[in-house]
Amino acid sequence: MKKIVPKHPLAIRWFHWINFPVLAIMIWSGLLIYWANDVYRIGFGDTTLVKFFPNSFYSSLKINNRLAEGMGYHFLFMWLFFLNGLAYVIYTAVSGEWKYLLPQKKSFREAWQVLLHDLRIRKGKPAQGKYNGAQRIAYTAIIVMGIGSLLSGLAIYKPVQLGWLCEMMGGYKSARVIHFVLTIGYVLFFLVHIVQVIMAGWDNFRAMVTGFSLEKKSDSSNTNQES
């Protein structure tokens, strides 16, 4: 027998599902903008090991010559990203959900245990409350990253009008690097998050859609019912 256990409030689910496509569009439109000045690479001296991104990447995804389109979408969805994020932070603060999201002293130890378990190095499944240590760290980091993306994006968008913000970011070039690195971070988060959802199973995904999960009733409860 299984019992229905409430897990995610409606507001949390709305914020989650709104943020997913909005952030995806932000990343896509950001690529359309980055095409116009794709200066970043990994290498040393004149030697390039990895370039962000090769011309074949732009051609295959038809990114070329779409700067104006990218800027239009990016600045429009920036406001949706900001408002959804602001509403999320306010809701978690007022509702008390922050207690489940903020990392604790043991979160980093638990996150290491989760990693070892996912890599099949550790057999025992780590302790799992509403969110485990790895999730607490990741979800809190995403909020910090969102703030960083907003501030660095504004510094790039209005480097003269918001000179103080641009200077706080270390200058225009530094702000652009921060914005780009954070975008790479979102992509990595997406990939890891999707893998984690698949590994966690259907019930975990259903909980984020319906708000509840199904758990097996303990033997003691079954025994009490029979007696």
C-alpha positions as CSV (number, residue, x, y, z in Angstrom):
1,M,0.0,0.0,0.0
2,K,1.1,3.5,-0.7
3,K,0.1,6.8,0.8
4,I,-0.1,10.3,-0.7
5,V,2.5,12.7,0.8
6,P,2.3,16.5,0.1
7,K,5.7,17.7,-1.2
8,H,5.8,20.9,-3.3
9,P,3.4,23.8,-2.8
10,L,1.6,25.2,-5.9
11,A,3.6,28.4,-5.9
12,I,6.9,26.6,-5.9
13,R,5.8,24.4,-8.8
14,W,4.6,27.5,-10.8
15,F,7.9,29.3,-10.2
16,H,9.8,26.2,-11.3
17,W,7.9,25.6,-14.5
18,I,7.8,29.3,-15.5
19,N,11.5,29.7,-14.9
20,F,12.5,26.7,-17.0
21,P,11.3,28.0,-20.4
22,V,12.2,31.6,-19.6
23,L,15.8,30.7,-18.7
24,A,16.0,28.5,-21.8
25,I,14.9,31.5,-24.0
26,M,17.4,33.7,-22.2
27,I,20.3,31.4,-22.9
28,W,19.2,31.0,-26.6
29,S,18.8,34.7,-27.2
30,G,22.1,35.2,-25.4
31,L,23.8,33.1,-28.0
32,L,22.3,35.2,-30.7
33,I,23.9,38.2,-29.1
34,Y,27.2,36.5,-28.3
35,W,27.6,35.6,-32.0
36,A,28.4,39.3,-32.8
37,N,31.5,39.3,-30.6
38,D,32.5,35.8,-29.8
39,V,35.8,36.5,-28.1
40,Y,36.0,33.8,-25.4
41,R,38.2,30.7,-25.6
42,I,40.2,28.3,-23.5
43,G,43.9,28.2,-24.2
44,F,47.2,29.8,-23.6
45,G,49.1,32.4,-25.7
46,D,48.1,32.0,-29.3
47,T,47.1,28.4,-28.8
48,T,43.3,27.8,-28.6
49,L,42.1,24.5,-27.0
50,V,38.4,25.3,-27.0
51,K,36.6,28.2,-28.7
52,F,33.1,29.4,-27.8
53,F,31.9,28.7,-30.5
54,P,33.1,27.3,-33.8
55,N,31.4,28.7,-37.0
56,S,29.9,25.2,-37.6
57,F,28.0,25.7,-34.3
58,Y,26.5,29.0,-35.5
59,S,25.7,27.7,-38.9
60,S,24.0,24.5,-37.8
61,L,21.7,26.3,-35.3
62,K,21.2,29.3,-37.7
63,I,22.5,31.8,-35.2
64,N,24.3,34.0,-37.7
65,N,23.1,37.6,-38.3
66,R,20.4,37.6,-35.6
67,L,21.8,40.1,-33.2
68,A,18.7,42.4,-33.2
69,E,16.4,39.5,-32.7
70,G,18.5,38.1,-29.9
71,M,18.6,41.5,-28.1
72,G,14.8,41.9,-28.4
73,Y,14.0,38.5,-26.9
74,H,16.8,38.8,-24.2
75,F,15.6,42.2,-22.8
76,L,12.0,41.1,-22.9
77,F,12.4,37.8,-21.1
78,M,14.9,39.4,-18.7
79,W,12.0,41.1,-17.0
80,L,10.0,37.8,-16.7
81,F,13.2,36.2,-15.3
82,F,13.6,39.0,-12.8
83,L,9.9,39.1,-11.7
84,N,9.6,35.3,-11.4
85,G,12.8,35.2,-9.4
86,L,11.8,38.0,-7.1
87,A,8.4,36.4,-6.5
88,Y,10.1,33.1,-5.7
89,V,12.5,34.7,-3.2
90,I,9.6,36.6,-1.5
91,Y,7.4,33.5,-1.3
92,T,10.1,31.3,0.2
93,A,11.0,34.0,2.7
94,V,7.3,34.6,3.8
95,S,6.1,31.0,3.6
96,G,9.1,29.5,5.5
97,E,10.2,27.3,2.5
98,W,13.6,28.8,2.9
99,K,14.2,26.5,5.8
100,Y,14.2,23.5,3.4
101,L,16.3,25.3,0.8
102,L,19.2,27.0,2.6
103,P,22.3,24.8,3.1
104,Q,23.1,23.5,6.6
105,K,26.4,22.6,8.2
106,K,25.9,19.0,7.2
107,S,24.8,19.9,3.6
108,F,28.3,19.7,2.1
109,R,29.0,16.3,3.7
110,E,25.6,15.1,2.4
111,A,26.3,16.5,-1.0
112,W,29.6,14.5,-1.2
113,Q,27.7,11.4,-0.2
114,V,25.1,12.1,-2.9
115,L,27.9,12.4,-5.5
116,L,29.5,9.1,-4.4
117,H,26.1,7.4,-4.5
118,D,25.3,8.7,-8.0
119,L,28.7,7.5,-9.2
120,R,27.9,4.1,-7.8
121,I,30.9,4.4,-5.4
122,R,28.8,4.5,-2.3
123,K,26.1,1.8,-1.9
124,G,24.0,3.3,0.9
125,K,21.5,6.0,-0.1
126,P,22.2,9.3,1.6
127,A,19.6,10.8,4.0
128,Q,16.8,12.5,2.1
129,G,14.5,15.0,3.5
130,K,12.4,17.3,1.3
131,Y,15.8,18.3,-0.3
132,N,19.1,16.6,0.3
133,G,22.3,18.5,0.9
134,A,23.3,18.6,-2.8
135,Q,19.9,20.0,-3.7
136,R,20.0,22.6,-1.0
137,I,23.4,23.8,-2.2
138,A,22.4,23.7,-5.9
139,Y,19.1,25.6,-5.5
140,T,20.6,28.2,-3.3
141,A,23.5,28.7,-5.8
142,I,20.9,29.2,-8.6
143,I,19.4,32.1,-6.7
144,V,22.8,33.7,-6.2
145,M,23.6,33.1,-9.9
146,G,20.3,34.7,-10.9
147,I,21.2,37.8,-8.9
148,G,24.7,37.8,-10.5
149,S,23.2,37.4,-14.0
150,L,20.8,40.3,-13.5
151,L,23.4,42.7,-12.2
152,S,26.1,41.8,-14.7
153,G,23.5,41.9,-17.5
154,L,22.5,45.4,-16.5
155,A,26.1,46.5,-16.3
156,I,26.6,45.3,-19.9
157,Y,23.4,46.8,-21.1
158,K,23.9,50.3,-19.6
159,P,27.6,50.6,-18.8
160,V,27.5,54.4,-18.9
161,Q,24.1,55.1,-17.2
162,L,24.9,52.4,-14.6
163,G,28.6,53.2,-14.3
164,W,28.7,52.5,-10.6
165,L,27.3,49.0,-11.2
166,C,29.7,48.3,-14.1
167,E,32.6,49.5,-11.9
168,M,31.4,47.2,-9.1
169,M,31.6,44.3,-11.6
170,G,35.2,45.2,-12.4
171,G,34.4,47.0,-15.6
172,Y,32.6,46.2,-18.8
173,K,34.9,43.3,-19.9
174,S,34.8,41.8,-16.4
175,A,31.0,42.1,-16.3
176,R,30.7,40.3,-19.7
177,V,32.9,37.5,-18.5
178,I,30.8,37.1,-15.3
179,H,27.6,37.0,-17.4
180,F,29.1,34.4,-19.8
181,V,30.4,32.2,-17.1
182,L,27.1,32.2,-15.2
183,T,25.4,31.2,-18.5
184,I,27.7,28.2,-18.8
185,G,26.8,27.4,-15.2
186,Y,23.1,27.4,-16.1
187,V,23.7,25.0,-18.9
188,L,25.6,22.7,-16.7
189,F,22.9,22.9,-14.0
190,F,20.3,22.0,-16.6
191,L,22.2,18.9,-17.7
192,V,22.9,17.7,-14.2
193,H,19.3,18.5,-13.0
194,I,17.8,16.5,-15.9
195,V,20.1,13.5,-15.2
196,Q,19.2,13.7,-11.5
197,V,15.5,13.8,-12.2
198,I,15.8,10.7,-14.5
199,M,17.9,8.9,-11.8
200,A,15.4,9.8,-9.1
201,G,12.5,8.3,-10.9
202,W,9.0,9.1,-12.0
203,D,7.7,9.8,-8.5
204,N,10.1,12.7,-8.1
205,F,9.0,14.2,-11.4
206,R,5.4,13.7,-10.6
207,A,5.8,15.6,-7.3
208,M,7.0,18.7,-9.1
209,V,3.9,18.5,-11.4
210,T,1.1,17.5,-9.0
211,G,2.6,18.5,-5.7
212,F,2.6,15.1,-4.0
213,S,4.5,11.9,-4.0
214,L,3.6,8.3,-3.2
215,E,5.4,6.6,-0.4
216,K,5.1,3.0,0.9
217,K,3.3,2.7,4.2
218,S,5.5,1.3,6.9
219,D,5.0,-2.2,8.2
220,S,4.0,-0.9,11.6
221,S,1.1,1.1,10.2
222,N,-0.1,-2.0,8.2
223,T,0.1,-4.1,11.4
224,N,-1.9,-1.5,13.4
225,Q,-4.5,-1.5,10.7
226,E,-4.7,-5.3,10.7
227,S,-5.0,-5.4,14.5
